[in-house]
Amino acid sequence: MTKASLLMTAALATLAGLTPAFGAATYTVIGSVPQLCTMADPQLLNGSAPINVTSLTGNSIRITQLTDPATMATRAASFDIGFTAECNYAHRLVVESQNNGLWRSALTGEGQGFADAVPYTAVVRWGDTTTTFRADAEVRQISTITVPVNRPTQGVIELQFQILAGASNLQSFSPLLAGTYSDIIRVTVEPQ
């Protein structure tokens, strides 16, 4: 076929209402994002200077001196720690104390009139939610608060800990028995 006859054939096909056929397809692209929460290691926050706290080493906070040497009662201590975090869905924040206060490891026997546990409080802030956690040291047990957070949130989970002067599981300003006092605190973000 010559060039002229090809042009004539295409012109006749166009006049007859025929158009050349083209292939077409529609594709849908789908991706999904799982529900995720991330949380960094704790850091001492600069908002207020720690009182009676030596340092944060890894995941341990060391109180400089838990007792007043003159009275043997609890010395005040306070510190703010924060965890950079983000959750891309509605979730809940859980703060748990393993011991419900700072409790003494049993290195010495009990003594009448001596305390063996120290209560504390922690103001918890996450997003626009604020609540107070109280470890009252009345009974050695797990103590938990759960805070629903009904939207995705990112920022710093802040805990402002406070141990009051004279705080104990007996009456205020009871002397403390010798030993190491400790608690394990867990901060968790999880599905509602």
Residue pairs with C-beta under 8 A, 6 or more apart in sequence:
1 9
33 88
35 87
35 88
35 89
35 91
35 191
36 87
36 88
36 89
37 85
37 86
37 87
37 88
37 91
37 189
37 190
38 85
38 86
38 87
39 83
39 84
39 85
39 157
39 187
39 189
40 83
40 84
40 85
41 58
41 59
41 83
42 56
42 59
42 81
42 82
42 83
43 56
43 81
43 82
43 83
43 84
44 50
44 53
44 55
44 56
44 79
44 80
44 81
45 80
45 81
45 82
45 156
45 158
47 80
47 158
48 78
48 80
48 160
50 77
50 78
50 79
50 80
51 76
51 77
51 78
51 79
52 63
52 64
52 65
52 75
52 76
52 77
52 78
53 61
53 62
53 63
53 64
53 77
53 78
53 79
54 62
54 63
54 64
55 61
55 62
56 79
56 81
61 79
61 81
63 77
63 163
64 77
65 75
66 74
66 75
66 77
66 102
66 118
66 176
66 181
67 73
67 74
67 75
67 175
67 176
68 74
68 75
68 165
71 173
71 175
72 175
72 176
73 165
73 166
73 168
73 172
73 173
73 174
73 175
73 176
74 115
74 118
74 163
74 164
74 165
74 166
74 167
74 168
74 173
74 176
75 163
75 165
76 162
76 163
76 164
76 165
77 161
77 162
77 163
78 160
78 161
78 162
78 163
79 160
79 161
80 158
80 159
80 160
80 161
81 158
81 159
81 161
82 156
82 157
82 158
82 159
83 156
83 157
83 187
84 155
84 156
85 126
85 153
85 154
85 155
85 156
85 157
85 189
86 152
86 153
86 154
86 155
87 149
87 152
87 153
87 154
87 189
88 152
89 152
89 191
90 148
90 149
90 150
90 151
90 152
90 192
91 149
91 153
91 189
91 190
91 191
91 192
92 146
92 147
92 148
92 149
92 189
92 190
92 191
92 192
93 124
93 126
93 129
93 146
93 147
93 149
93 157
93 187
93 188
93 189
94 144
94 145
94 146
94 147
94 186
94 187
94 188
94 189
94 190
95 122
95 124
95 133
95 144
95 145
95 147
95 159
95 185
95 186
95 187
96 142
96 143
96 144
96 185
96 186
96 188
97 133
97 135
97 142
97 143
97 144
97 183
97 184
97 185
98 142
98 183
98 184
98 185
98 186
99 117
99 135
99 140
99 141
99 142
99 182
99 183
99 184
100 135
100 136
100 137
100 138
100 139
100 140
100 141
100 142
100 143
100 183
101 117
101 118
101 119
101 120
101 135
101 136
101 137
101 138
101 140
101 169
101 183
102 117
102 118
102 119
102 120
102 135
102 137
102 163
102 181
102 182
102 183
103 116
103 117
103 137
103 140
103 181
103 182
103 183
104 116
104 117
104 176
104 177
104 179
104 180
104 181
105 179
105 180
105 181
105 182
106 179
107 178
107 179
107 180
108 177
108 178
108 179
110 116
110 177
111 177
113 170
113 174
113 175
114 170
114 174
114 175
114 176
114 177
115 168
115 169
115 170
115 174
115 175
115 176
115 177
116 169
116 176
116 177
116 179
117 137
117 140
117 168
117 169
117 181
118 137
118 163
118 167
118 168
118 169
118 176
118 181
119 134
119 135
119 136
119 137
119 138
119 163
119 164
119 167
119 168
119 169
120 135
120 137
120 161
120 162
120 163
120 167
121 132
121 133
121 134
121 135
121 161
121 162
122 132
122 133
122 135
122 159
122 160
122 161
122 162
122 185
123 130
123 131
123 132
123 133
123 158
123 159
123 160
123 162
124 130
124 131
124 132
124 133
124 145
124 147
124 157
124 158
124 159
125 157
125 158
125 159
125 160
126 147
126 149
126 153
126 155
126 157
126 158
127 149
127 151
127 153
127 155
129 147
129 149
131 145
131 147
133 143
133 145
133 159
134 143
135 143
135 183
136 143
137 167
137 168
137 169
138 169
148 192
149 189
150 192
157 187
157 189
159 185
159 187
165 173
166 172
166 173
166 174
168 174
168 176
